[in-house]
Amino acid sequence: MKDTKTDLFNCGKELFSSKGFKDTNVSDITKSAGIGTGTFYNYYSSKEELFMAIYMEENEKLKKSILKSINTDQDPLSLVKEIMLLNLQGMNSNPILKEWYNKDVFNKIEQHFREEKGLERLDFMYNDFSEMIKKWQIERKMRSDIDSGMIMAIFTAIITVETHKEEIGLQYFPQVLDYLTEFTIKGLTGDVKQDGD
């Protein structure tokens, strides 16, 4: 039996990968899937919703592969730098994830997804990384006077800076990101405070 939703997902993924989000429309996707355009809306409310479903799956695959490839016993600075480098490389090598850097596309998708109340799923490393932060806090490798959720938000902010690299200056950007990461980690690990200290 034909699974129309899966066909739409796969055809959308193929077209978004080859043509990009902006140059792919619903009729391209339905034509590729061999169904009528009206049928698309039985499964997805818009091109944005389909793209976000594909984006989230690709993003999750990348995060899982990063978590499998790293040594979590490293010191926090080395580990976070490695994670950020692997994340940057993974996003740049995946045409779906690379749309994150296309400001017009990302703003449109972000707005759509906020309305759907699902953007919190774009966390830096989901629960696994949050657990790592909590472990570092217990081991006194990271400040525990700052909530682990706030630390996750700080890392998300560093990654989001990548969408502003033109304004920062392309010639400075890689080093700016490196310094931001280093200064943030040193701030989170250099003066480790515990309750009652």
Residue, then its C-alpha position, 0 to 999 in steps of 0.5 A: m500500500k502506498d504511504t502518501k505522507t512518506d512519499l511527500f516527505n521523501c520527495g520534499k527532502e529530495l527537492f529541498s536538497s537539490k533546489g533549496f527551500k525557496d525554489t521548491n513549491v508544493s506543486d513540484i513536490t506533489k508532481s514528484a510524488g505522483i499525487g494531486t496538489g490538493t492531496f498535499y494539504n491532507y498531510y501538511s498545512s504548508k510547504e513550511e510545515l513539511f520542510m520543518a518536519i524534514y529539518m527536524e529529522e535531519n537535525e536529530k540525525l546530526k546531533k545523534s551522530i555527533l553524540k556517538s562520535i565524541n568522548t564525553d570524558q574530555d574537559p568541558l572546553s575541549l568537548v564543547k569546541e569539538i561539538m560545535l565544530l562537528n555541528l558546523q561541519g555537519m550543517n554545512s555539508n547537509p543542504i537541508l540543515k544549511e538552510w539555517y544560514n539562509k536568513d530569509v528562509f530561517n526567519k520564515i520557518e522560525q515564525h511558522f514554527r513558533e506559531e506551531k509551538g515547536l521551536e523548543r525542539l531546536d535545542f542545542m543538543y537536546n536532553d543528552f547535552s543537558e545531562m552532560i551539563k548536570k554531570w559537570q555541575i555535580e563533578r564541580k567542572m561547571r558552575s551550579d549557581i546557573d541553571s542547566g537550562m540557562i546554560m543550554a540557552i547560552f550554547t544555543a545563543i552561540i550557535t545562533v550567532e552563526t546566522h549573523k556572520e555577515e554582520i559580524g564580518l566573514q573575515y573575523f567570524p570563525q575566530v569570533l565563534d571560537y573566542l565566544t565559545e572559549f570565553t563562555i566555557k571559561g566563564l562557566t568553568g573558571d570560577v566554579k561555585q557551589d551552594g554554601d561555598 
